[in-house]
Amino acid sequence: MTEAQIKIKRTESILLELIPAALGSLNDQRLHKLDVIDVKCSRGRSDAKIYLDPASFSEEEKSDFIRLLKNARPIVETYCMKNQGWFRSPKFTFEFDEQMKKAQSIEELFKKIAKE
């Protein structure tokens, strides 16, 4: 693993801890129940994708959460930047992680195949 990759991993792990704290500090109670699953930074650490747990939210609720997070993005970025003493923060993009649903459906298919 190169030094640049180590820096990216370190930034991702720091953001994985800071973003839930930043969401918890906001006044909007709806954002407090969101769980951050993973953070992936771009190569230059200028952008970061934040993956959220879809849990049992409907599509309408998910779109509402994404809209709220777009509005709260500058506040969350500032919180992370000030907490770590960074000159600038990565630009956050929030999305729900649908990989869990796909994995569960594949497992169900395998179970059906095993029964037959």
C-alpha positions as CSV (number, residue, x, y, z in Angstrom):
1,M,0.0,0.0,0.0
2,T,1.4,3.3,-1.0
3,E,1.6,6.4,1.1
4,A,-1.2,8.1,-0.8
5,Q,-3.5,5.1,-0.3
6,I,-2.7,5.2,3.4
7,K,-3.7,8.9,3.5
8,I,-6.9,8.2,1.7
9,K,-7.8,5.3,4.1
10,R,-7.0,7.5,7.1
11,T,-9.2,10.3,5.8
12,E,-12.0,7.8,5.1
13,S,-11.8,6.4,8.7
14,I,-11.8,9.9,10.2
15,L,-14.8,10.9,8.1
16,L,-16.6,7.6,9.1
17,E,-16.5,8.8,12.7
18,L,-17.0,12.5,12.2
19,I,-20.0,12.5,9.8
20,P,-22.4,10.7,12.2
21,A,-21.3,13.2,14.9
22,A,-21.9,16.1,12.5
23,L,-25.4,14.8,11.6
24,G,-26.2,14.3,15.3
25,S,-25.3,18.0,16.0
26,L,-27.8,19.3,13.5
27,N,-31.2,20.5,14.7
28,D,-33.2,18.3,12.3
29,Q,-34.1,15.2,14.3
30,R,-34.8,13.2,11.1
31,L,-31.1,13.2,10.2
32,H,-30.2,11.7,13.6
33,K,-31.5,8.3,12.6
34,L,-29.3,7.9,9.6
35,D,-26.4,5.4,9.8
36,V,-23.3,5.9,7.8
37,I,-22.0,2.6,6.4
38,D,-19.0,3.6,4.5
39,V,-17.0,6.5,3.1
40,K,-15.0,6.5,-0.1
41,C,-12.7,9.3,-1.0
42,S,-11.5,10.2,-4.4
43,R,-7.9,9.9,-5.3
44,G,-7.0,13.5,-4.5
45,R,-9.4,13.5,-1.5
46,S,-11.3,16.4,-3.0
47,D,-14.6,14.4,-3.1
48,A,-16.1,11.8,-0.8
49,K,-19.1,9.5,-1.3
50,I,-20.9,8.8,1.9
51,Y,-22.9,5.6,1.9
52,L,-26.0,5.4,4.2
53,D,-27.9,2.4,5.5
54,P,-31.2,2.2,3.6
55,A,-32.7,0.3,6.5
56,S,-36.5,0.1,5.9
57,F,-37.0,3.5,4.4
58,S,-39.3,3.9,1.4
59,E,-38.2,5.5,-1.8
60,E,-40.0,8.7,-0.9
61,E,-38.3,8.9,2.5
62,K,-34.9,8.2,0.8
63,S,-35.4,11.1,-1.6
64,D,-36.5,13.4,1.3
65,F,-33.3,12.4,3.2
66,I,-31.1,13.1,0.2
67,R,-32.7,16.5,-0.3
68,L,-32.2,17.3,3.4
69,L,-28.5,16.1,3.2
70,K,-27.9,18.3,0.2
71,N,-29.0,21.3,2.2
72,A,-27.0,20.2,5.3
73,R,-23.8,19.3,3.3
74,P,-22.0,22.6,3.8
75,I,-22.6,22.5,7.6
76,V,-21.4,18.9,7.8
77,E,-18.3,19.7,5.7
78,T,-17.5,22.7,7.9
79,Y,-17.9,20.6,11.1
80,C,-15.4,18.0,9.8
81,M,-13.0,20.7,8.6
82,K,-13.0,22.6,11.9
83,N,-12.8,19.4,14.0
84,Q,-9.7,18.2,12.2
85,G,-8.1,21.6,11.5
86,W,-8.1,20.9,7.8
87,F,-7.6,23.8,5.3
88,R,-10.5,22.4,3.3
89,S,-12.9,19.4,3.4
90,P,-13.8,17.0,0.7
91,K,-17.0,17.7,-1.1
92,F,-19.6,15.2,0.2
93,T,-22.1,13.3,-1.9
94,F,-24.6,11.3,0.0
95,E,-26.3,8.1,-1.3
96,F,-28.0,5.1,0.1
97,D,-26.1,1.8,-0.2
98,E,-28.2,-0.7,-2.2
99,Q,-25.5,-3.4,-2.2
100,M,-27.0,-5.0,0.9
101,K,-30.4,-5.6,-0.9
102,K,-28.6,-7.1,-3.9
103,A,-26.6,-9.4,-1.6
104,Q,-29.7,-10.5,0.2
105,S,-31.6,-11.2,-3.0
106,I,-28.6,-13.3,-4.3
107,E,-28.5,-15.3,-1.1
108,E,-32.3,-16.0,-1.4
109,L,-31.7,-17.2,-4.9
110,F,-29.0,-19.6,-3.7
111,K,-31.3,-20.9,-1.0
112,K,-34.0,-21.6,-3.6
113,I,-31.5,-23.4,-5.8
114,A,-30.3,-25.5,-2.8
115,K,-33.9,-26.5,-2.0
116,E,-34.5,-27.7,-5.6
